[in-house]
Amino acid sequence: MAKISLIPVLALIVLVAMAPRAQGEYVNQTGVTSEDFAVSWTLTPEKDCYDPGDSITLLYTIEPASDEAAKKIDGRAYIFVTTLDNPTLNAVVYYKNGGAVGYSSDGENTLEVKVGEWEDGLEKIVVKVTCETPSIPQAKSYAILWSVVKGAEPGALPTVFVDMCYFAPPEGPRMSVSPKEFETDVYQGSKIKFGIVVEETTDLGPLKSVELVPCVCSCNADVCMYSAYSQKHKSRVKGTEPCVNCYPINPEWISFSKNYFDVPSGGKVTVNCTISIPKDASPGKYIGCILVACSTNSSLISLRLDVLKDTVPPEIVIYSPKNGEVVTKPYVTLKGIARDNIGIRSLRINKEEYRIMGLEEKYIEIPFEQEMQLEEGWNYFTIEVEDFAGNLAREMVSVKYEVPIETVTPSPMCKSDDDCVWCGRECVRKTPGLICPAISPPENYECVCVDGRCTAIRVVTPVPEPVTPTPTPKIQLEKLSISIYPKETKARAGETVNYTVTVDWYPPEWRGDLQFSVTISAAGFEKSFKIEPSVRPSSNPPITNTIPVPIPENLLPLTYMVKLGVEADSLKASDETTLRISPSTPGFEAVVSVVAGVSALVLRKARIL
């Protein structure tokens, strides 16, 4: 677990000089690229290659590329990882106003550094890694440090590798992977699938826990650098590929039907790989790779994609009815087909969803068929289709329904309504042995005897007159009170505390919205926010509710006053309780005891966002 410490010499400067733009919230603003960083590093000792068990120290310095980048690259989490043995990772964050915060992670391979968002921005981050090369190297090179920056493009910070003077691949089962490379064209917003075949080729035993890992890539004008690491098998790859004006494939676009699997001795396993291209991906060439690793060896699959901008809307073909067709029946069957080159996301008829898909195949055809009821006169139907790139297509068809004067010419003559019966959709005279099709009669029609003939008569349902409701007089709120329980709580920053709140009012018949708010304060610090949504009581007072209150992540381990207020109409009421914030990191109490005396001065300078 990472330890956080304030640099002792600068502790007072940190508290007095630093003015946070936001109270410790790591905003992870997107749009950060490698061009926002200036990175340098030194290795001690510096060699062309290293022997087994060599001790290495890496000093890795991250600086903003400009004053504008200094404010852009703060306010986010930085994760540093080493793949070597017996690691010690230390990092110090320096701010432009003189403040500094230290982090350490002894014995662990990962260190997470949370950089605050400060007024003048970040000056630099210095990472020190002390580690040893493997005693029995099984790979040509190892990553001594690679990084992930939240909200930044993959590979925004370069990875540092060290080469081994020699390595001994383990003997045993061997793995063969196909394909070695995958290249295709793909449209924005679509998905592609291909199979990865992993085979054991020696019959010396099974391949256990084969792992699939997408590579992290970064590209400049004419070359792309890639790296990947299998945590399970301690296997890593690195390299470069020429690619002019290319983009890196985001590892989050790549998914597998299974990430871990066994391959029997002399057998093979096929895994489906899916690459999902976002709708807003920039058109152009993309490069990436997939590491396939097991305990004895590893293999690499090269990925090259050409993302095309799809501007072609779907095609809609309506088979029936014909546009402008006149029919004499109160219904029509709307039938047709929708086609698109990358796949159809949704199909709607008269703005109602007919079908919503999560399709992955190209050149999709979606047939549709739906019976539509007709009103007398002209009827209009709109078919709307959207593809995975957001292109829309609309087609409208119009149909006119004319009510026939007579449905049939019955013979012989009828004497009463009892002599008439529906035969499918025809009104005919009831006769022995009458055989009718299994079709429902038309809606809103009756089969009756008119002037000796069985006739279909349309039934007109009268429209009821609208009733205007009598408005209920509003009851004015006269009194309002609130009480909170418990009166003292203990929590950690970033957690949520549940308070039991009882609200009473007069007169009891009043009904309206109760808007709750929370104010947390201590030593000059104060943070207020509303709790949404508001509450509208459905019963007489008093009412008791549980109100969850989120605790900000940046609160120091102090005792705070929590005031919970309620407002309704023009009345307000409040009650208070105390909240003790416990330290989230062991040993942090000593730091708080040093800085608590001047924390009020810092918080007055903070601009609460």
Beta strands, then each sheet from edge to edge (+ up, - down):
strand 1: 3-6
strand 2: 37-44
strand 3: 55-64
strand 4: 76-81
strand 5: 85-95
strand 6: 100-106
strand 7: 110-115
strand 8: 122-132
strand 9: 141-149
strand 10: 160-163
strand 11: 175-178
strand 12: 181-187
strand 13: 191-200
strand 14: 207-214
strand 15: 216-219
strand 16: 223-230
strand 17: 235-242
strand 18: 247-248
strand 19: 254-256
strand 20: 260-263
strand 21: 268-276
strand 22: 284-293
strand 23: 298-308
strand 24: 315-320
strand 25: 325-327
strand 26: 331-340
strand 27: 344-349
strand 28: 352-356
strand 29: 364-373
strand 30: 377-387
strand 31: 392-401
strand 32: 420-423
strand 33: 426-429
strand 34: 445-450
strand 35: 453-458
strand 36: 479-485
strand 37: 488-492
strand 38: 496-506
strand 39: 514-522
strand 40: 525-535
strand 41: 543-550
strand 42: 559-568
strand 43: 571-582
sheet 1: 1+ 6- 5+ 8- 3+ 2-
sheet 2: 7+ 4- 9+ 10-
sheet 3: 11+ 13- 21+ 19-
sheet 4: 12+ 23+ 22- 14+ 20-
sheet 5: 12+ 23+ 22- 18-
sheet 6: 15+ 16- 17+
sheet 7: 24+ 26- 29+
sheet 8: 25+ 31+ 30- 27+ 28-
sheet 9: 32+ 33-
sheet 10: 34+ 35-
sheet 11: 36+ 38- 41+
sheet 12: 37+ 43+ 42- 39+ 40-
end
